[in-house]
């Protein structure tokens, strides 16, 4: 536990040097880890186009066509989006969105563009 606290303190110092104020730093790190783990797993979401669809619908992140062909590019640009817009985003909203996506996955429903449309209607 002590290591975690020291790590967070170091990150806060880094934020001050870069003049980037991240509110709820620990929650933001948790979100990014969960986001990366979920969207990088090809067993959960097979198609890159489905990831791009979900990110556009749920997080309002749009990608050029060449980005949609590469999962690492999609994830890298998404994380850059979150960092660049950190002051305009509400971390609780991001965490709630990930919670909904994970809950949907755990229910065992297939995830693709068609099911996402019906999923969004339920929300």
C-alpha positions in Angstrom: 0.0 0.0 0.0 2.9 2.4 0.8 4.3 1.9 -2.7 0.9 2.9 -4.3 0.8 6.1 -2.2 4.4 7.0 -3.1 3.6 6.3 -6.8 0.6 8.6 -6.7 2.6 11.3 -5.0 5.2 11.1 -7.7 2.5 11.3 -10.4 1.1 14.4 -8.7 4.6 16.0 -8.8 4.8 15.1 -12.5 1.5 16.7 -13.1 2.7 20.0 -11.5 5.8 20.0 -13.7 3.7 19.5 -16.9 1.1 22.0 -15.7 -1.6 19.4 -16.2 -4.0 19.2 -13.3 -5.7 15.8 -13.3 -8.6 15.8 -10.8 -9.1 12.4 -9.1 -5.7 11.1 -10.4 -6.1 7.6 -8.9 -9.6 7.2 -10.5 -8.2 8.5 -13.9 -5.4 5.9 -13.7 -7.9 3.2 -12.8 -10.1 4.2 -15.8 -7.2 4.2 -18.3 -6.1 0.7 -17.1 -9.6 -0.7 -17.3 -10.1 1.0 -20.7 -6.9 -0.4 -22.1 -7.5 -3.8 -20.8 -11.0 -4.0 -22.1 -10.5 -2.6 -25.6 -7.2 -4.3 -26.3 -8.7 -7.8 -25.7 -9.6 -9.5 -29.0 -11.6 -12.1 -27.2 -14.0 -9.5 -25.9 -14.3 -7.3 -29.1 -13.0 -9.0 -32.2 -13.3 -6.2 -34.8 -11.4 -2.9 -34.8 -14.4 -1.3 -36.5 -16.6 -2.3 -33.6 -14.2 -0.6 -31.2 -14.2 2.5 -33.3 -18.0 2.4 -33.3 -18.3 2.0 -29.6 -15.8 4.8 -28.9 -17.5 7.2 -31.2 -21.0 6.4 -29.8 -20.0 6.3 -26.1 -17.0 8.7 -25.8 -17.5 10.9 -28.9 -14.1 9.9 -30.2 -13.9 10.0 -34.0 -11.1 8.4 -36.0 -9.7 8.7 -39.5 -10.3 5.5 -41.6 -6.6 4.5 -41.5 -6.8 4.5 -37.6 -9.8 2.2 -37.6 -7.6 -0.5 -39.2 -5.1 -0.7 -36.2 -6.1 -1.5 -32.7 -2.9 0.0 -31.2 -3.6 3.3 -33.1 -7.2 3.3 -31.9 -6.1 2.8 -28.3 -3.2 5.2 -28.4 -5.3 8.0 -30.0 -8.1 7.3 -27.5 -5.8 7.7 -24.5 -4.3 10.8 -26.0 -7.9 12.2 -26.4 -8.6 11.5 -22.7 -5.4 13.3 -21.6 -5.9 16.2 -24.0 -9.4 16.7 -22.8 -9.0 15.8 -19.1 -10.2 19.2 -17.9 -13.4 18.9 -19.9 -14.2 15.3 -19.0 -15.8 14.1 -15.8 -14.0 11.0 -14.4 -17.2 9.6 -12.8 -18.9 9.7 -16.2 -16.0 7.8 -17.8 -16.0 5.2 -15.0 -19.8 4.8 -15.2 -19.5 4.2 -19.0 -16.8 1.6 -18.5 -19.0 0.0 -15.8 -21.9 -0.3 -18.2 -19.7 -1.7 -21.0 -18.2 -4.3 -18.6 -21.6 -5.2 -17.2 -23.0 -5.7 -20.7 -20.0 -8.0 -21.5 -20.4 -10.0 -18.4 -24.0 -10.7 -19.2 -22.6 -12.7 -22.1 -24.2 -10.8 -24.9 -22.3 -10.7 -28.2 -20.8 -7.3 -28.9 -20.9 -5.9 -32.4 -22.3 -2.9 -34.1 -25.9 -4.3 -34.3 -26.0 -5.2 -30.6 -24.5 -1.8 -29.6 -27.4 0.0 -31.2 -29.9 -2.0 -29.2 -27.7 -1.7 -26.1 -27.8 2.1 -26.4 -31.5 2.1 -26.6 -31.6 0.4 -23.2 -29.5 3.0 -21.5 
